[in-house]
């Protein structure tokens, strides 16, 4: 099992180009199943979750190859619609292959992806929406057997009780080639939804309204291949900005999606570090101790503060001057990283969905285990700011969403190595 060894206390300084978005790449790779022809994806991040998605594509007969940050997917030869439980369980978001396979073949057999480190991950909204699209769904022994009653899903009006990202994606993937029109009310507005729809429009899909709460999709018989560049990863951007803000120093983020990162940047600026933005660059300078954020930091669906940035900003604010309060409104169990931060000397009290972070003047290195993707990144940030050495195990969580984190940190002058 690999681990990170970090010697903290160094200021960081440098320039980083943002990797492509994990949470765009995964639904876009699933969407390639809908296309009769080759799809070339640029800026595809080299992540274990992306490789897990490619194994699912291979499992149903898709050809998928990578060269640096370019993926080429050819779905001409798709001849199976069943994904093994083992592959489905490799990552929670594999459930979006359900919508894609229904859109391609009108049927599929997948398995419940199960909970994850963030708590139970129900898919009731996914299933209810697909049933409205005339898809028969039977659950048996952990398998989900889906079949479009007339061989092809039918467009429907769907109102989501909560703007679920995954449910919105599954509906779009199924509706893109369904018969007739689908309207999604209370759709997720995350930038990754817009990226998925941008890819599908490049393949000939008829989709309007993405980025707003109502999305209208008019189904097409079939879609063609395309060449597409995946958007930058706004959460990886938030991670490195939080890292340099906490460790002190300067960062230039290039290939940044400034507008999409606004909900995070507007909170980061309240910590007192200097943030300047231009077209696709973000400049951060952090010289003095951060200030606590006075207003409660509430995680909300986009365009609210992103839940995926909660842990990494908390790590930075654990050293701030004053008390910050977080409220996690998206997931039931997204404070598992706080134990490790407390072990490193942070003063954090969790009361249900609220976490009270009293800034301390210093942290001390410790041996900790990554609990989940963003919680692990938070531990790296704390380790880089701590006095002494930290060892972080279970870094497979971090590799799910961050390309070569140790390389990026080293580029910024940090002392971090993978062993
Ligand atoms: C996506 O997860 C992201 N993952 C998550 O990023 C992100 O935190 C989340 O959206 C919220 O923005 C990918 O895009 C691969 P949801 P998803 O459906 O689709 C509940 C990361 O760190 N819910 O919007 O699973 C659910 O339990 C990951 O990159 C139901 O109850 O999120 C959760 O509490 C972590 N029933 C809430 O809604 C359903 O049918 C939001 O879930 C579906 C969801």
Boltz pocket constraint, residues with backbone or C-beta under 6 A from the ligand:
constraints:
  - pocket:
      binder: B
      contacts: [[A, 22], [A, 23], [A, 24], [A, 26], [A, 93], [A, 120], [A, 121], [A, 122], [A, 123], [A, 124], [A, 125], [A, 126], [A, 127], [A, 162], [A, 163], [A, 164], [A, 165], [A, 166], [A, 167], [A, 190], [A, 307], [A, 308], [A, 330], [A, 331], [A, 332], [A, 373], [A, 374], [A, 401]]
      max_distance: 6.0
